[in-house]
Amino acid sequence: MNNQIKTLMSQADELRNGIHDLAERTQNYQLNLAGIERCVDTISHCVTLVGNNRVAAIAAKDQRKIMAELEGAVDELKELLQR
């Protein structure tokens, strides 16, 4: 009986640790997902602006700003996907 209680307590501890680990991974996943969605929105916005270049010329200063924003979003996306 005493061994069974010790075994059950050990299993309960393992289960508790597993639940805490799962909760932490889920939170990290949600943060990564939010970051990925933000990057996709930024990339989509930049591509739309550059795509409109066919209709109206974009000033060189604005082009550099858009490309810097696009590069930043791509770099952040890479980091998020490597986690």
C-alpha positions in Angstrom: 0.0 0.0 0.0 2.8 2.4 0.9 4.6 1.7 -2.4 1.4 2.4 -4.3 1.0 5.8 -2.6 4.6 6.7 -3.3 4.2 5.6 -6.9 1.0 7.7 -7.2 2.7 10.7 -5.7 5.6 10.4 -8.1 3.2 10.1 -11.0 1.3 13.2 -9.8 4.5 15.2 -9.6 5.4 14.1 -13.2 2.0 15.0 -14.4 2.1 18.4 -12.7 5.5 19.1 -14.2 4.2 18.1 -17.6 1.2 20.3 -17.3 3.4 23.3 -16.4 5.8 22.6 -19.3 2.8 22.3 -21.7 1.4 25.6 -20.4 4.7 27.3 -21.0 5.1 25.9 -24.5 1.5 26.9 -25.3 2.2 30.5 -24.2 5.4 30.6 -26.2 3.5 29.3 -29.3 0.8 31.9 -28.9 3.4 34.7 -28.7 5.2 33.3 -31.7 1.9 33.0 -33.6 1.0 36.7 -32.8 4.5 37.8 -34.0 4.2 35.8 -37.2 0.8 37.3 -37.9 2.2 40.8 -37.3 5.1 40.1 -39.7 2.8 38.7 -42.4 0.6 41.9 -42.1 3.7 44.1 -42.4 5.0 42.2 -45.4 1.6 42.2 -47.0 1.3 46.0 -46.5 4.8 46.6 -48.0 4.2 44.4 -51.0 0.9 46.3 -51.6 2.8 49.6 -51.5 5.5 48.4 -53.8 2.9 46.8 -56.1 1.2 50.2 -56.4 4.5 51.5 -57.8 3.2 50.5 -61.3 0.4 53.1 -60.9 2.2 55.9 -59.1 6.0 56.4 -58.6 7.2 56.1 -55.1 9.8 58.6 -53.9 13.3 57.1 -53.3 13.1 58.0 -49.6 9.7 56.2 -49.3 11.1 53.2 -51.2 14.0 52.9 -48.8 11.6 53.2 -45.8 9.3 50.5 -47.2 12.2 48.2 -48.0 13.7 48.7 -44.5 10.3 47.9 -42.9 10.0 44.8 -45.2 13.5 43.6 -44.3 12.8 44.1 -40.6 9.6 42.1 -40.8 11.4 39.3 -42.7 14.2 39.2 -40.1 11.7 39.0 -37.2 9.8 36.3 -39.0 13.0 34.3 -39.4 13.7 34.6 -35.7 10.2 33.5 -34.7 10.3 30.5 -37.0 13.6 29.3 -35.5 12.1 29.1 -32.0 
